[in-house]
Amino acid sequence: MTDAPRTPGTKRDKLMANLRAGHKSARQRSAAPAAASPSPEVTASKPGAFDFSELAPVRQLRMHRAAADMIGLDNPFFQPHEGVAGATSVLHGTEHDNFSSYNYLGLTGDPRVNAAAEAAIRTYGTSSSASRVVAGERPVHGALEAALARLHGVEDAVAMVSGHATNVTTIGHLLGDGDLILTDALVHNSISEGARLSGAARKNFPHDDLDALEKLLIDNRHRYDNVLIAVEGIYSMDGDFPDLPRLIRLKQEFGAWLLVDEAHSLGVLGKTGKGIAEHFGIDPNTVEMWMGTLSKTLSACGGYIAGSKALCDYLRATAPGFVFSVGLAPPLAAAALASAEILAQEPERVARLAANGQRFLTRARAAGLDTGNSAGYSVIPVIVGDSIGAATLSNRLLKRRINALPIVFPAVAEKSARLRFFITSEHSDAQIDRAVAATAEELALLREQNVGFASLVKSARD
């Protein structure tokens, strides 16, 4: 005689059943027959605004939060930092060793950068108050773009109000139907969104697999007008970087364009921080587009494209994200300009960052931590392998006054959930050693206690 099936009755049982079931796919929903239009009486009885809590993705998000609450897992995100976030940061009134801010060279909060921003506010106010095309142009915009062009060693640059929007509007505007975009599987969401907006065909190649990229070019180049290859200077989740010389050879052989997103490699790679081209000793003018952000090494907010004058002039005149957006706020432009000038004057910051990154990587690997393919510069992951485990590890480190945030599914594959450590030039040896030791200790405890999604499901069944 078999046991009767268990009837879920508790709140926990129901929650776990919902989590395992997930929500219906968009295809299933669209296949359902359309409901008849509601009568005027029914329509009139409904509230005037749609209740977004009824959306399936919102309900799923709430279930995930409820599951975390059920096991006492605090939300590690949206922690308020009560001052400048550098090598240390104050959270809830207590100073923590901070490994979750990409203030790579310690320029955010630098008195010279603050003074430049304050002077710009006094001169121009806090906003450009219009698109630069009409009335938003300020002298600081041109000075910043000239500095960015010098930094990359190219003819010109065009600065925009958002790093994400820079990729979206540039790729979405330059490519279109009849074109092809080839992207590394781990490129940033902004590149993916730009490709989607463009309407061009898109094909991914496995991360850092340039043999696969070459095959895609052999099989597909002849079928399209323009082909763009998009990669990152340092990959923001893994901390590794591509073989730029081979990428250049491939794009030249097949007549493609190359975009290198240097958000995490400017100020990091190269002896003086000029990025991946300097690291490899490559002429930067052999790359069509250098994309970068102003929010990391350059301690402001915004994005830019650097390259030929023809490209930048075209984007200034026609790119929707530039033409139809307010100009970069003058204090932000001034802060980025001051940071670029300090970078050029103080390359020792880049050397300190490189030494700190290598120290963290070497000690993490010696402690048995899985750092993936990280090259040990600005980004070093510690792969945990389970979203709940990664979030729990982050919370336990926070209690030890170490701030390192988790990256969980769907940002990465569930088996690749991790803590991501951002290294700066300002971290001390003691901070690095303390963070590695604490991470290794707490991760060992988690594994001993079998903390993760599997244990959550088991607890719901017990």
C-alpha positions as CSV (number, residue, x, y, z in Angstrom):
1,M,0.0,0.0,0.0
2,T,1.5,3.3,-1.0
3,D,1.4,6.4,1.1
4,A,-1.3,8.9,0.3
5,P,0.1,12.0,-1.4
6,R,0.9,14.8,0.9
7,T,-1.6,17.7,0.7
8,P,0.2,21.0,1.0
9,G,-1.5,23.0,3.7
10,T,0.9,25.3,5.4
11,K,1.9,28.7,4.1
12,R,5.4,27.4,3.6
13,D,4.2,24.5,1.5
14,K,2.1,26.8,-0.7
15,L,5.0,29.2,-1.2
16,M,7.4,26.5,-2.2
17,A,4.9,25.0,-4.6
18,N,4.6,28.4,-6.2
19,L,8.3,28.9,-6.4
20,R,8.9,25.5,-8.0
21,A,6.0,26.0,-10.5
22,G,7.1,29.5,-11.6
23,H,4.9,31.6,-13.8
24,K,3.4,30.7,-17.2
25,S,5.4,31.6,-20.2
26,A,4.4,34.5,-22.4
27,R,3.8,32.0,-25.2
28,Q,1.2,30.1,-23.1
29,R,-0.5,33.3,-22.2
30,S,-0.7,34.6,-25.7
31,A,-2.1,31.2,-26.9
32,A,-5.1,31.6,-24.6
33,P,-8.3,32.7,-26.3
34,A,-9.0,36.4,-25.9
35,A,-11.6,37.2,-23.4
36,A,-14.7,39.1,-24.4
37,S,-14.6,42.8,-23.9
38,P,-16.0,43.8,-20.5
39,S,-19.3,45.6,-20.4
40,P,-19.4,49.3,-19.7
41,E,-20.7,48.5,-16.3
42,V,-17.8,46.2,-15.4
43,T,-15.3,48.7,-16.8
44,A,-16.7,51.5,-14.8
45,S,-16.4,49.5,-11.6
46,K,-12.7,49.0,-11.9
47,P,-10.1,51.4,-10.4
48,G,-8.7,54.0,-12.7
49,A,-5.1,52.8,-12.8
50,F,-3.8,49.3,-13.5
51,D,-2.5,47.5,-10.4
52,F,1.0,46.4,-11.3
53,S,1.1,43.9,-8.4
54,E,-1.1,41.7,-10.7
55,L,1.7,41.3,-13.3
56,A,3.1,37.8,-13.3
57,P,6.7,38.9,-13.0
58,V,5.8,41.2,-10.0
59,R,4.1,38.3,-8.3
60,Q,7.1,36.1,-8.9
61,L,9.4,38.7,-7.4
62,R,7.2,38.9,-4.3
63,M,7.3,35.1,-3.9
64,H,11.1,35.2,-4.1
65,R,11.2,37.9,-1.4
66,A,8.8,35.8,0.7
67,A,11.0,32.8,0.4
68,A,14.0,34.8,1.5
69,D,12.0,36.1,4.5
70,M,10.9,32.6,5.4
71,I,14.6,31.6,6.0
72,G,15.5,34.8,7.5
73,L,17.6,36.1,4.6
74,D,18.0,39.9,4.7
75,N,18.0,41.8,1.5
76,P,21.6,42.6,0.8
77,F,20.8,45.3,-1.8
78,F,19.9,49.0,-1.5
79,Q,22.0,49.5,1.7
80,P,22.4,53.2,2.2
81,H,26.0,54.5,2.2
82,E,26.3,57.5,4.5
83,G,29.2,59.2,2.8
84,V,31.8,58.7,0.1
85,A,32.0,55.0,-0.9
86,G,35.7,54.2,-1.3
87,A,37.9,51.6,0.3
88,T,35.7,52.1,3.4
89,S,32.1,53.2,3.6
90,V,29.7,53.9,6.5
91,L,26.6,51.8,6.6
92,H,24.1,52.1,9.4
93,G,26.5,54.3,11.3
94,T,29.4,51.9,11.2
95,E,32.5,51.9,9.0
96,H,32.9,48.9,6.8
97,D,35.7,47.7,4.5
98,N,34.0,48.3,1.2
99,F,34.4,46.1,-1.9
100,S,31.2,47.1,-3.7
101,S,32.0,50.4,-5.3
102,Y,33.9,50.9,-8.5
103,N,35.8,54.0,-7.2
104,Y,38.8,52.3,-8.8
105,L,41.4,55.0,-8.3
106,G,39.9,56.7,-5.3
107,L,38.9,59.9,-7.2
108,T,35.3,60.1,-6.0
109,G,35.6,62.4,-3.1
110,D,39.0,63.7,-4.0
111,P,39.2,67.4,-2.9
112,R,40.3,68.4,-6.4
113,V,37.4,66.7,-8.1
114,N,35.0,68.1,-5.6
115,A,36.4,71.6,-6.1
116,A,36.0,71.3,-9.9
117,A,32.3,70.2,-9.5
118,E,31.6,73.0,-7.0
119,A,33.2,75.6,-9.4
120,A,31.0,74.3,-12.2
121,I,27.9,74.7,-10.1
122,R,28.8,78.3,-9.3
123,T,29.4,79.1,-13.0
124,Y,26.7,77.0,-14.8
125,G,24.3,75.8,-12.1
126,T,23.4,72.1,-11.6
127,S,21.9,71.4,-15.1
128,S,22.6,72.2,-18.7
129,S,18.8,72.9,-18.9
130,A,18.6,71.8,-22.6
131,S,19.9,69.5,-25.2
132,R,23.4,70.5,-26.2
133,V,22.1,70.8,-29.8
134,V,19.9,73.7,-28.9
135,A,21.0,75.6,-25.7
136,G,22.7,73.1,-23.4
137,E,26.3,73.4,-24.7
138,R,28.8,74.6,-22.1
139,P,32.6,75.0,-22.5
140,V,33.2,72.2,-20.0
141,H,31.6,69.7,-22.4
142,G,34.1,70.4,-25.2
143,A,37.0,70.3,-22.7
144,L,35.9,66.9,-21.3
145,E,35.6,65.4,-24.8
146,A,39.0,66.7,-25.8
147,A,40.5,65.1,-22.6
148,L,38.7,61.8,-23.4
149,A,40.1,61.8,-26.9
150,R,43.6,62.4,-25.6
151,L,43.2,59.6,-23.0
152,H,42.2,57.1,-25.7
153,G,44.7,58.5,-28.3
154,V,42.0,59.1,-30.9
155,E,40.6,62.1,-32.8
156,D,37.4,62.9,-30.9
157,A,34.9,61.9,-28.3
158,V,31.2,62.6,-27.6
159,A,29.9,62.5,-24.0
160,M,26.4,61.5,-23.1
161,V,24.3,61.5,-19.9
162,S,24.3,57.8,-19.2
163,G,26.7,54.9,-19.8
164,H,23.9,52.5,-20.4
165,A,22.2,54.9,-22.8
166,T,25.5,55.5,-24.7
167,N,25.6,51.9,-25.8
168,V,21.9,51.7,-26.5
169,T,21.7,54.8,-28.6
170,T,25.0,54.3,-30.4
171,I,24.5,50.7,-31.4
172,G,20.7,51.2,-32.0
173,H,21.4,54.1,-34.2
174,L,24.4,53.0,-36.3
175,L,23.2,49.4,-37.1
176,G,19.9,48.4,-38.7
177,D,18.1,45.9,-40.9
178,G,20.6,44.2,-43.1
179,D,23.4,44.4,-40.6
180,L,24.8,41.9,-38.1
181,I,26.0,42.3,-34.5
182,L,28.3,39.7,-33.0
183,T,28.6,39.9,-29.3
184,D,30.5,38.0,-26.6
185,A,28.0,36.0,-24.6
186,L,28.9,38.0,-21.4
187,V,28.6,41.6,-22.8
188,H,26.8,44.2,-20.7
189,N,23.0,44.5,-20.9
190,S,23.4,48.0,-22.5
191,I,25.1,46.3,-25.6
192,S,22.3,43.7,-25.8
193,E,19.6,46.4,-25.6
194,G,21.3,48.5,-28.2
195,A,21.5,45.4,-30.5
196,R,17.8,44.7,-29.9
197,L,16.8,48.3,-30.6
198,S,18.8,48.4,-33.9
199,G,16.8,45.7,-35.6
200,A,20.0,44.1,-36.9
201,A,20.6,40.4,-36.7
202,R,22.5,39.4,-33.6
203,K,24.6,36.3,-32.8
204,N,26.4,35.5,-29.6
205,F,29.7,33.7,-29.5
206,P,30.7,31.8,-26.3
207,H,32.6,34.0,-23.8
208,D,36.1,34.8,-25.0
209,D,36.0,32.1,-27.7
210,L,37.5,33.9,-30.7
211,D,37.6,30.7,-32.7
212,A,33.8,30.6,-32.5
213,L,33.8,34.3,-33.5
214,E,35.9,33.6,-36.5
215,K,33.6,30.8,-37.6
216,L,30.6,33.2,-37.3
217,L,32.4,35.7,-39.5
218,I,33.3,33.0,-42.1
219,D,29.7,31.7,-42.2
220,N,27.9,35.0,-42.1
221,R,29.9,38.1,-43.1
222,H,29.0,37.9,-46.8
223,R,25.2,38.0,-46.0
224,Y,25.2,41.4,-44.3
225,D,26.1,45.0,-45.1
226,N,27.8,46.2,-41.9
227,V,29.0,43.8,-39.1
228,L,29.8,45.0,-35.6
229,I,31.8,43.0,-33.1
230,A,31.2,44.1,-29.5
231,V,33.4,43.1,-26.5
232,E,34.4,44.5,-23.1
233,G,37.8,45.7,-22.0
234,I,37.3,44.0,-18.7
235,Y,34.2,41.9,-18.2
236,S,32.2,43.3,-15.3
237,M,31.1,40.0,-13.8
238,D,34.3,37.9,-14.3
239,G,37.2,40.3,-14.4
240,D,38.9,38.9,-17.4
241,F,39.6,40.6,-20.8
242,P,39.8,39.6,-24.4
243,D,42.7,39.1,-26.8
244,L,42.5,42.5,-28.5
245,P,45.3,41.9,-31.1
246,R,43.4,38.9,-32.5
247,L,40.1,40.8,-32.4
248,I,41.6,43.5,-34.5
249,R,43.1,41.0,-37.0
250,L,39.7,39.3,-37.3
251,K,37.7,42.5,-37.8
252,Q,40.2,43.7,-40.4
253,E,40.2,40.4,-42.3
254,F,36.4,40.4,-42.5
255,G,35.8,44.1,-42.9
256,A,33.9,44.4,-39.6
257,W,33.6,47.2,-37.0
258,L,34.9,46.7,-33.4
259,L,33.4,48.3,-30.3
260,V,35.3,47.9,-27.0
261,D,33.4,48.8,-23.9
262,E,36.1,50.1,-21.5
263,A,33.7,50.8,-18.6
264,H,35.8,48.7,-16.2
265,S,39.2,48.8,-17.9
266,L,39.8,52.6,-18.2
267,G,42.1,53.6,-15.4
268,V,42.8,49.9,-14.7
269,L,44.6,48.3,-17.7
270,G,47.8,49.7,-19.1
271,K,50.8,51.2,-17.3
272,T,49.1,54.6,-17.2
273,G,45.5,53.5,-17.1
274,K,44.7,54.2,-20.7
275,G,43.0,50.9,-21.1
276,I,43.3,47.7,-23.0
277,A,45.0,49.2,-26.1
278,E,47.8,50.4,-23.9
279,H,47.9,47.1,-22.1
280,F,48.6,45.3,-25.5
281,G,50.6,48.1,-27.1
282,I,47.9,48.5,-29.8
283,D,47.3,51.7,-31.9
284,P,43.9,52.8,-30.6
285,N,43.0,54.2,-34.0
286,T,42.7,50.6,-35.3
287,V,39.4,50.2,-33.3
288,E,36.3,51.9,-34.6
289,M,34.6,52.7,-31.3
290,W,35.9,53.0,-27.7
291,M,33.0,53.2,-25.3
292,G,33.4,54.2,-21.7
293,T,31.6,55.4,-18.6
294,L,32.2,58.4,-16.5
295,S,31.0,56.7,-13.3
296,K,34.0,54.5,-12.4
297,T,37.6,55.7,-12.7
298,L,36.3,59.2,-13.8
299,S,34.1,59.6,-10.6
300,A,31.1,61.3,-12.2
301,C,28.1,59.9,-14.2
302,G,27.5,59.5,-17.9
303,G,29.1,57.7,-20.9
304,Y,31.0,58.5,-24.0
305,I,32.1,57.2,-27.4
306,A,35.7,57.9,-28.5
307,G,36.9,57.4,-32.1
308,S,37.2,59.3,-35.3
309,K,35.9,62.8,-35.7
310,A,33.6,61.7,-38.5
311,L,31.9,59.2,-36.1
312,C,31.6,61.6,-33.2
313,D,30.3,64.4,-35.3
314,Y,27.7,62.1,-36.8
315,L,26.5,61.0,-33.3
316,R,26.3,64.6,-32.1
317,A,24.1,65.4,-35.1
318,T,21.8,62.4,-35.2
319,A,22.0,59.9,-32.3
320,P,18.7,60.1,-30.5
321,G,20.2,59.6,-27.0
322,F,22.3,62.7,-27.6
323,V,20.1,64.9,-29.7
324,F,17.0,64.4,-27.7
325,S,18.6,64.3,-24.2
326,V,19.6,67.1,-21.9
327,G,23.3,67.8,-22.0
328,L,25.6,66.3,-19.4
329,A,25.2,68.2,-16.1
330,P,28.1,70.7,-15.9
331,P,29.3,69.6,-12.4
332,L,29.5,66.0,-13.6
333,A,31.4,67.0,-16.7
334,A,33.8,69.1,-14.6
335,A,34.3,66.2,-12.1
336,A,35.1,63.8,-14.9
337,L,37.5,66.3,-16.5
338,A,39.3,66.8,-13.3
339,S,39.5,63.0,-12.8
340,A,41.0,62.5,-16.3
341,E,43.6,65.1,-15.5
342,I,44.6,63.5,-12.2
343,L,44.8,60.1,-14.0
344,A,47.3,61.6,-16.4
345,Q,49.3,63.2,-13.7
346,E,49.3,60.3,-11.1
347,P,49.8,57.0,-12.8
348,E,51.0,55.6,-9.5
349,R,47.3,55.1,-8.6
350,V,47.1,52.6,-11.5
351,A,50.1,50.7,-10.2
352,R,48.6,50.6,-6.7
353,L,45.4,49.2,-8.0
354,A,47.2,46.5,-10.0
355,A,49.2,45.5,-6.9
356,N,46.1,45.3,-4.8
357,G,44.2,43.3,-7.4
358,Q,47.0,40.8,-7.6
359,R,47.3,40.5,-3.9
360,F,43.6,39.8,-3.5
361,L,43.6,37.2,-6.4
362,T,46.7,35.4,-5.1
363,R,45.4,35.1,-1.6
364,A,41.9,34.2,-2.6
365,R,43.2,31.3,-4.7
366,A,45.6,30.2,-2.0
367,A,42.5,30.1,0.4
368,G,40.7,27.8,-2.1
369,L,38.2,30.4,-3.3
370,D,36.9,30.0,-6.8
371,T,37.8,33.3,-8.6
372,G,36.8,32.0,-12.1
373,N,38.8,33.6,-14.9
374,S,39.5,36.9,-13.2
375,A,42.8,38.4,-14.2
376,G,43.1,40.2,-10.9
377,Y,42.6,43.8,-11.7
378,S,39.5,45.8,-10.8
379,V,36.9,42.9,-10.6
380,I,37.4,39.6,-8.8
381,P,34.4,37.3,-8.2
382,V,34.2,34.6,-5.6
383,I,31.9,32.0,-7.1
384,V,29.6,30.4,-4.6
385,G,27.3,28.4,-7.0
386,D,23.9,29.1,-5.5
387,S,22.0,32.4,-5.2
388,I,20.8,31.8,-1.7
389,G,24.3,30.8,-0.6
390,A,25.8,34.0,-2.2
391,A,23.2,36.3,-0.6
392,T,23.8,34.6,2.8
393,L,27.5,34.9,2.5
394,S,27.2,38.6,1.7
395,N,25.0,39.1,4.8
396,R,27.4,37.2,7.0
397,L,30.4,39.3,5.8
398,L,28.4,42.5,6.4
399,K,28.1,41.5,10.0
400,R,31.8,41.3,10.0
401,R,31.9,44.9,8.6
402,I,32.9,43.8,5.1
403,N,30.7,45.0,2.3
404,A,30.7,42.7,-0.8
405,L,27.5,42.3,-2.7
406,P,26.2,39.1,-4.4
407,I,25.4,38.6,-8.0
408,V,22.6,36.2,-8.3
409,F,20.3,34.6,-11.0
410,P,19.3,35.8,-13.5
411,A,22.2,38.3,-13.7
412,V,24.4,35.2,-13.9
413,A,23.6,31.5,-14.2
414,E,22.4,30.0,-10.9
415,K,25.4,27.7,-10.6
416,S,27.6,30.8,-11.1
417,A,26.1,32.9,-8.3
418,R,28.9,34.8,-6.7
419,L,30.2,37.7,-4.6
420,R,31.8,40.3,-6.7
421,F,34.7,42.2,-5.2
422,F,35.7,45.6,-6.7
423,I,39.3,46.4,-5.9
424,T,40.6,50.0,-5.6
425,S,44.0,51.7,-5.4
426,E,43.1,52.8,-1.9
427,H,42.5,49.4,-0.2
428,S,45.2,48.5,2.3
429,D,47.0,45.2,2.5
430,A,45.2,44.5,5.8
431,Q,41.8,45.1,4.3
432,I,42.4,42.7,1.5
433,D,43.8,40.0,3.7
434,R,40.9,40.4,6.1
435,A,38.3,40.2,3.4
436,V,39.8,37.1,1.9
437,A,40.2,35.3,5.2
438,A,36.6,36.2,6.3
439,T,35.2,35.1,3.0
440,A,37.0,31.7,3.1
441,E,35.9,31.1,6.7
442,E,32.2,32.0,6.2
443,L,32.0,30.1,2.9
444,A,33.3,27.0,4.6
445,L,30.7,27.4,7.3
446,L,27.9,27.8,4.7
447,R,29.0,24.6,3.0
448,E,29.2,22.7,6.2
449,Q,25.7,23.9,7.1
450,N,24.5,23.1,3.5
451,V,23.0,26.6,3.1
452,G,21.5,27.1,-0.4
453,F,18.4,26.6,-2.4
454,A,18.4,22.8,-2.0
455,S,18.3,23.2,1.8
456,L,15.4,25.7,1.4
457,V,13.4,23.2,-0.5
458,K,14.3,20.4,2.0
459,S,13.1,22.6,4.9
460,A,9.8,23.3,3.2
461,R,9.3,19.5,2.8
462,D,10.2,18.6,6.4
